Amino acid sequence: MKITEIVLTPIAFRDPPLLNSVGVHEPLALRTIVEIHTDEGVSGLGETYGDAGHLERTRKVVPALVGLDVYDLNGLHAAVAGALGGVVGSDQHGLTGQMTGIGTVDRVFSPFEVACLDIQGKHQGRPVVDLLGGKVRDAVPYSAYLFYKWAGHPVTGDLLAGSSNVTVPDQWGEALDPAGIVAQARKLIDEYGFGSIKLKGGVFPPEEEMEAIRALRTAFPNHPLRLDPNAVWTPDTSVKVAEQLDGVLEYLEDPTSSIEGMAEVAARVDIPLATNMCVVSFDHLPPAVRQNAIQVLLSDHHYWGGLTRSRSLALLCETFGIGLSMHSNSHLGISLAAMTHLAAATPNLRYACDTHYPWNSEDDIVKPGALSFVDGAVPVPSGPGLGVELDRDALAVAHQRFLDTDIRSRDDTGYMRRVEPSYERKNPRW
């Protein structure tokens, strides 16, 4: 079954003002929707990053893939590598640390691989989870993903011509202290039924974020808790937090930067350390294992090279005794479906997965009905392939939104400085 055409559609969708270690989310997030068409009339979908550099690299490889067989995933990966010619690009879309040549190829390859698996599943009349080895769970648990956030996006004269400084409120409201974080958690849990909670930290001094974690523990005594400051603490600060939250956290994610920094902290604390920042490519695994830098890895098929290569990653984690969860950044339904099929087929993925989907689902570009949350978990879509279909009208709206905005790369720091000119990006910050 040969690829006859590949269509890339860059889109933009609304994103709340979610705070993190390097600034705040802009009003719009970017993605690229991949459609692969074949000579047998079967088409497949993928979803990937939408920033300018990644979009350019994704477009660059398209001519090399036309004419290839959708079942020849090794050939497709080699074609992507050949078309990129060793290009290594900067990474602004996931706060995921140092890029490598291997990582660049895998990130560009991933949405094409997902779309080909979608086609294979449709061709065989089987869901993608069956192509990955079959279901070990019928539904995939996800975690309530909490953020410090403003009440709404500030709109200033330089952001919206002719306006005065105002705040445009959103449905989520403000969350800048422990009470606001607990209220946000309650809203997410009431609506989606999440059974575990993650707080994105690195925004306020560690003492304040520890207070938020303790408030969550009081409000939700039976929910596993996680804290992720995106590597803006020193090793000593990381150790201090880990000691004070020992017995409270399920794991502490990326408290400090680099494999070496994480290894230093891991040697001094009992809480498991997790990462999606210092180990983001296969060539990062050997030094991380040698130094016992991490105890939990947050996989992400968007930058580990798709679903089949993520299955290989899971086997390596099992071999070396590393726990497995799943990372997320702003995404829509194609990604959620792919994540769910992958997690459902991965026996050693024993932690609830991250997802931004509740923050972004109003602008989804897939038809409703295939994806839902039941008691904090997403049942595996039962249709062939990924089990989701494009909503062409919604896709057109999202693409027009992309054309109408001048945002072309994720820039949390730049947006923060437009609102707070004195803001300084600093690592480590504490």
C-alpha positions as CSV (number, residue, x, y, z in Angstrom):
1,M,0.0,0.0,0.0
2,K,1.8,3.1,-1.3
3,I,1.7,6.7,0.0
4,T,0.4,8.9,-2.8
5,E,0.0,12.2,-0.9
6,I,0.8,13.8,2.4
7,V,-1.1,16.9,3.6
8,L,0.2,19.0,6.5
9,T,-2.2,21.5,8.1
10,P,-0.7,23.8,10.7
11,I,-3.3,24.9,13.2
12,A,-3.7,27.1,16.3
13,F,-6.0,26.6,19.2
14,R,-6.7,28.5,22.4
15,D,-4.5,27.9,25.4
16,P,-5.0,29.3,29.0
17,P,-2.3,31.4,30.7
18,L,-0.6,28.5,32.4
19,L,2.5,29.4,34.3
20,N,5.7,27.4,34.3
21,S,9.4,27.8,35.0
22,V,10.2,29.9,31.9
23,G,7.1,32.1,31.7
24,V,3.5,31.6,30.7
25,H,1.6,30.0,27.8
26,E,0.6,32.3,25.0
27,P,-3.1,32.7,24.1
28,L,-2.7,30.3,21.2
29,A,-0.8,26.9,21.0
30,L,0.4,25.5,17.7
31,R,0.1,22.0,16.2
32,T,0.4,20.3,12.8
33,I,-2.1,17.8,11.6
34,V,-0.7,15.1,9.2
35,E,-2.9,13.3,6.7
36,I,-1.4,10.4,4.7
37,H,-3.3,9.2,1.6
38,T,-2.6,5.9,-0.2
39,D,-3.2,4.2,-3.5
40,E,-5.9,2.0,-2.0
41,G,-8.0,4.9,-0.8
42,V,-7.2,4.4,2.9
43,S,-6.0,7.5,4.8
44,G,-4.4,8.0,8.2
45,L,-3.9,10.8,10.8
46,G,-1.0,12.1,12.9
47,E,-0.5,15.1,15.1
48,T,2.8,16.9,15.9
49,Y,4.3,20.1,17.0
50,G,3.5,23.3,15.1
51,D,6.4,25.7,15.8
52,A,8.1,27.1,12.7
53,G,11.3,25.1,12.9
54,H,9.6,21.7,13.4
55,L,7.1,22.5,10.7
56,E,9.9,23.3,8.2
57,R,11.6,20.0,9.0
58,T,8.4,18.1,8.7
59,R,7.7,19.7,5.3
60,K,11.2,18.9,4.1
61,V,10.8,15.2,4.4
62,V,7.4,14.8,2.7
63,P,8.8,14.3,-0.8
64,A,11.0,11.5,0.4
65,L,8.0,9.6,1.8
66,V,5.7,9.7,-1.2
67,G,5.8,6.4,-2.9
68,L,6.9,4.4,0.1
69,D,4.9,1.5,1.6
70,V,2.9,2.3,4.8
71,Y,3.9,-1.0,6.2
72,D,7.7,-0.3,5.7
73,L,8.2,1.8,8.9
74,N,11.9,1.1,8.9
75,G,12.1,2.4,5.4
76,L,10.1,5.5,6.3
77,H,12.4,6.2,9.3
78,A,15.5,5.9,7.1
79,A,13.9,8.2,4.5
80,V,13.3,10.8,7.2
81,A,16.9,10.6,8.4
82,G,18.2,10.9,4.9
83,A,16.0,13.8,4.0
84,L,17.1,15.7,7.1
85,G,20.7,15.0,6.5
86,G,21.8,15.2,10.1
87,V,20.0,18.5,10.8
88,V,19.6,19.2,14.5
89,G,17.0,21.8,15.4
90,S,16.3,23.8,18.5
91,D,13.5,22.7,20.8
92,Q,11.0,25.3,21.9
93,H,7.8,23.3,22.0
94,G,8.1,20.9,24.9
95,L,10.7,22.2,27.4
96,T,12.4,18.9,26.8
97,G,16.1,19.8,27.1
98,Q,19.0,19.2,24.7
99,M,18.2,18.1,21.2
100,T,20.3,15.5,19.4
101,G,20.5,14.3,15.8
102,I,18.8,11.0,16.7
103,G,16.1,13.0,18.6
104,T,15.4,15.3,15.7
105,V,14.8,12.4,13.3
106,D,12.5,10.7,15.8
107,R,10.5,13.8,16.4
108,V,9.9,14.4,12.7
109,F,9.2,10.7,12.0
110,S,6.7,10.3,14.8
111,P,3.5,11.7,13.2
112,F,4.1,9.9,9.9
113,E,4.5,6.6,11.8
114,V,1.3,7.2,13.7
115,A,-0.6,8.0,10.5
116,C,0.8,4.8,8.9
117,L,-0.3,2.8,11.9
118,D,-3.7,4.4,11.6
119,I,-3.8,3.3,7.9
120,Q,-2.6,-0.2,8.8
121,G,-5.3,-0.6,11.4
122,K,-8.0,0.6,9.0
123,H,-6.7,-1.7,6.3
124,Q,-6.9,-4.7,8.6
125,G,-10.0,-3.7,10.4
126,R,-8.2,-3.6,13.8
127,P,-7.5,-0.9,16.3
128,V,-3.9,0.4,16.6
129,V,-3.6,-1.2,20.1
130,D,-3.8,-4.6,18.4
131,L,-0.8,-3.7,16.1
132,L,1.2,-2.9,19.2
133,G,0.7,-6.3,20.8
134,G,-2.9,-6.1,22.1
135,K,-4.6,-4.5,25.1
136,V,-3.3,-5.1,28.6
137,R,-5.9,-2.6,29.9
138,D,-9.3,-1.5,28.5
139,A,-8.9,2.1,29.7
140,V,-5.9,4.2,30.3
141,P,-5.7,6.3,33.6
142,Y,-4.7,9.9,33.2
143,S,-3.7,12.4,35.9
144,A,-5.2,15.8,36.8
145,Y,-2.6,18.2,35.5
146,L,-2.6,21.4,37.6
147,F,-1.0,24.7,36.8
148,Y,-0.5,28.0,38.5
149,K,-2.4,30.3,36.3
150,W,-3.7,33.8,35.9
151,A,-7.5,34.4,35.9
152,G,-7.2,35.0,32.2
153,H,-4.9,36.3,29.4
154,P,-3.8,39.9,30.0
155,V,-4.6,42.0,26.9
156,T,-2.3,45.0,26.6
157,G,-2.0,47.7,23.9
158,D,0.9,45.8,22.2
159,L,-1.0,42.5,22.3
160,L,-4.3,43.8,21.0
161,A,-4.3,47.1,19.1
162,G,-6.2,49.9,20.7
163,S,-7.0,48.1,23.9
164,S,-6.2,49.2,27.5
165,N,-4.7,46.8,30.0
166,V,-7.4,44.3,30.9
167,T,-7.7,40.7,31.8
168,V,-9.9,38.4,29.8
169,P,-11.3,35.8,32.3
170,D,-11.5,32.2,31.4
171,Q,-13.6,29.3,32.8
172,W,-10.8,28.0,35.0
173,G,-10.2,31.1,37.1
174,E,-7.1,32.2,38.9
175,A,-4.8,29.7,40.7
176,L,-1.8,31.5,42.4
177,D,-1.9,30.0,45.9
178,P,-2.7,26.7,47.6
179,A,-6.4,27.5,47.8
180,G,-6.5,28.2,44.1
181,I,-4.6,25.0,43.3
182,V,-7.0,22.9,45.4
183,A,-10.0,24.5,43.7
184,Q,-8.6,23.8,40.3
185,A,-7.9,20.2,41.3
186,R,-11.5,19.8,42.6
187,K,-12.9,21.2,39.3
188,L,-10.8,18.7,37.2
189,I,-11.5,15.7,39.5
190,D,-15.3,16.5,39.6
191,E,-15.5,16.8,35.9
192,Y,-13.1,14.0,34.8
193,G,-12.8,11.7,37.8
194,F,-9.0,11.8,37.9
195,G,-7.4,9.5,40.5
196,S,-4.0,11.1,40.7
197,I,-2.7,14.7,40.6
198,K,0.3,16.5,39.2
199,L,1.3,20.1,39.9
200,K,3.5,22.0,37.5
201,G,5.9,23.9,39.7
202,G,9.0,26.0,39.2
203,V,6.9,29.2,39.4
204,F,7.1,30.2,43.0
205,P,9.7,29.6,45.7
206,P,9.8,25.9,46.7
207,E,8.4,26.6,50.1
208,E,5.2,28.0,48.6
209,E,4.9,25.0,46.2
210,M,5.4,22.6,49.0
211,E,2.5,24.3,50.8
212,A,0.3,23.7,47.8
213,I,1.3,20.0,47.7
214,R,0.4,19.7,51.4
215,A,-2.9,21.4,50.8
216,L,-3.6,18.9,48.0
217,R,-2.7,16.1,50.3
218,T,-5.2,17.4,52.9
219,A,-8.0,17.8,50.3
220,F,-7.3,14.6,48.5
221,P,-5.8,12.1,51.0
222,N,-6.0,9.1,48.6
223,H,-4.7,10.7,45.4
224,P,-1.1,10.1,44.4
225,L,0.7,13.4,44.1
226,R,3.5,14.6,41.8
227,L,5.4,17.9,41.6
228,D,7.3,19.1,38.5
229,P,9.4,22.3,38.7
230,N,11.0,21.8,35.3
231,A,14.6,21.6,36.5
232,V,14.9,25.1,38.0
233,W,16.2,24.0,41.4
234,T,19.8,23.4,42.4
235,P,20.6,19.8,43.6
236,D,20.7,21.0,47.2
237,T,17.3,22.7,46.9
238,S,16.0,19.5,45.3
239,V,17.2,17.4,48.2
240,K,15.6,19.8,50.7
241,V,12.2,19.5,49.0
242,A,12.5,15.7,48.6
243,E,13.2,15.3,52.3
244,Q,10.3,17.5,53.4
245,L,7.9,15.8,51.0
246,D,9.1,12.3,51.7
247,G,6.0,10.1,52.0
248,V,3.8,12.8,50.4
249,L,4.9,12.5,46.7
250,E,4.5,9.6,44.4
251,Y,7.6,10.9,42.6
252,L,9.4,14.2,42.1
253,E,9.8,15.1,38.4
254,D,12.8,17.0,37.1
255,P,13.7,18.9,40.2
256,T,17.2,19.8,38.7
257,S,18.9,19.9,35.4
258,S,21.0,17.3,33.5
259,I,21.6,13.6,34.1
260,E,24.5,14.4,36.4
261,G,22.4,16.8,38.5
262,M,19.6,14.3,38.8
263,A,22.1,11.5,39.7
264,E,23.4,13.7,42.5
265,V,19.9,14.2,43.9
266,A,18.9,10.5,43.5
267,A,21.9,9.4,45.5
268,R,20.8,11.6,48.4
269,V,17.0,11.0,48.6
270,D,14.4,8.2,48.8
271,I,11.7,9.7,46.7
272,P,11.8,8.4,43.1
273,L,12.9,10.9,40.5
274,A,11.2,11.2,37.2
275,T,12.1,12.9,34.0
276,N,11.0,14.1,30.6
277,M,13.8,16.6,30.3
278,C,17.2,15.0,30.8
279,V,16.4,11.7,29.1
280,V,14.6,12.5,25.9
281,S,16.4,10.4,23.3
282,F,17.8,6.8,23.1
283,D,21.3,8.1,23.3
284,H,20.6,9.6,26.8
285,L,19.6,6.2,28.3
286,P,23.1,4.7,28.8
287,P,24.5,7.5,30.9
288,A,21.3,7.8,32.9
289,V,21.3,4.1,33.6
290,R,25.0,4.1,34.6
291,Q,24.5,6.9,37.0
292,N,21.1,5.8,38.4
293,A,19.8,9.3,37.6
294,I,16.1,8.4,37.2
295,Q,13.7,5.9,38.6
296,V,10.7,6.9,36.4
297,L,10.8,7.9,32.7
298,L,8.0,9.9,31.2
299,S,7.8,8.7,27.6
300,D,6.3,10.7,24.8
301,H,5.8,9.2,21.4
302,H,6.0,12.7,19.8
303,Y,9.8,12.8,20.5
304,W,10.7,9.1,21.0
305,G,9.9,8.3,17.4
306,G,6.3,7.1,17.4
307,L,4.4,4.2,18.9
308,T,6.6,1.3,17.9
309,R,9.8,2.9,19.0
310,S,8.1,3.8,22.3
311,R,7.3,0.2,22.8
312,S,11.0,-0.5,22.5
313,L,11.7,2.2,25.0
314,A,9.2,0.5,27.4
315,L,11.2,-2.7,27.1
316,L,14.4,-1.0,27.9
317,C,12.9,0.6,31.0
318,E,11.6,-2.8,32.1
319,T,15.1,-4.3,31.6
320,F,16.8,-1.6,33.7
321,G,14.1,-1.4,36.4
322,I,12.9,2.1,35.4
323,G,9.3,2.9,36.0
324,L,7.2,4.3,33.1
325,S,4.7,7.1,32.8
326,M,3.8,9.4,29.9
327,H,4.6,13.1,29.3
328,S,2.3,15.6,27.7
329,N,2.2,19.1,26.4
330,S,-0.6,21.1,24.8
331,H,-2.3,18.7,22.4
332,L,-5.6,17.6,20.8
333,G,-7.5,14.4,20.1
334,I,-5.3,12.7,17.6
335,S,-2.5,12.7,20.1
336,L,-4.8,11.6,22.9
337,A,-5.9,8.7,20.8
338,A,-2.4,7.7,20.0
339,M,-1.3,8.0,23.6
340,T,-4.2,5.8,24.7
341,H,-3.5,3.0,22.2
342,L,0.2,3.0,23.2
343,A,-0.5,3.0,27.0
344,A,-3.1,0.3,26.6
345,A,-0.5,-1.9,25.0
346,T,2.4,-1.3,27.4
347,P,2.3,-3.7,30.4
348,N,4.9,-1.9,32.5
349,L,3.3,1.6,32.2
350,R,2.1,1.6,35.8
351,Y,1.7,5.3,36.5
352,A,-1.2,7.4,35.3
353,C,-0.3,9.4,32.2
354,D,-0.1,13.2,31.9
355,T,-2.5,15.0,29.6
356,H,-3.2,18.7,28.8
357,Y,-6.4,17.6,26.9
358,P,-8.9,19.1,29.4
359,W,-7.2,22.5,28.9
360,N,-7.5,22.4,25.1
361,S,-10.4,20.1,24.3
362,E,-12.8,22.8,23.3
363,D,-10.8,23.4,20.1
364,D,-10.4,19.7,19.2
365,I,-10.3,18.9,15.5
366,V,-11.6,15.3,15.8
367,K,-15.3,14.4,15.7
368,P,-16.8,13.9,19.2
369,G,-17.7,10.5,20.6
370,A,-14.6,8.4,20.2
371,L,-12.7,9.9,23.2
372,S,-14.1,10.3,26.7
373,F,-12.9,10.2,30.3
374,V,-14.6,7.7,32.6
375,D,-13.4,7.8,36.2
376,G,-10.2,9.5,35.1
377,A,-9.4,7.0,32.4
378,V,-9.9,7.1,28.6
379,P,-11.4,3.8,27.2
380,V,-9.4,2.6,24.2
381,P,-11.2,3.7,21.0
382,S,-12.8,0.6,19.5
383,G,-12.8,1.6,15.8
384,P,-10.2,0.5,13.3
385,G,-6.9,2.4,13.4
386,L,-6.8,5.2,15.9
387,G,-10.6,5.2,16.0
388,V,-10.9,9.0,15.5
389,E,-12.0,11.1,12.5
390,L,-11.3,14.6,11.5
391,D,-13.9,17.3,11.9
392,R,-13.2,19.2,8.7
393,D,-15.1,22.3,9.8
394,A,-13.1,22.5,13.1
395,L,-9.9,21.9,11.2
396,A,-10.7,24.7,8.9
397,V,-11.3,27.1,11.8
398,A,-8.1,26.0,13.5
399,H,-6.1,26.5,10.3
400,Q,-7.6,29.9,9.7
401,R,-6.7,30.8,13.3
402,F,-3.1,29.8,12.5
403,L,-3.1,32.0,9.4
404,D,-4.5,35.0,11.3
405,T,-1.9,34.9,14.2
406,D,1.7,36.0,14.0
407,I,2.7,33.3,16.6
408,R,5.0,30.9,14.9
409,S,7.0,29.4,17.7
410,R,6.2,28.7,21.4
411,D,7.7,31.5,23.5
412,D,6.6,31.4,27.1
413,T,9.4,33.7,28.2
414,G,8.7,36.3,25.5
415,Y,5.0,36.4,26.3
416,M,5.7,36.8,30.0
417,R,8.1,39.7,29.3
418,R,5.4,41.5,27.2
419,V,3.2,41.4,30.3
420,E,5.9,41.8,32.9
421,P,8.9,43.5,31.3
422,S,11.2,42.8,34.3
423,Y,10.7,39.0,34.1
424,E,14.1,37.2,34.1
425,R,14.5,33.7,32.8
426,K,16.9,32.0,35.1
427,N,18.2,28.4,35.7
428,P,18.6,27.5,38.4
429,R,16.2,29.9,40.0
430,W,16.3,28.5,43.5
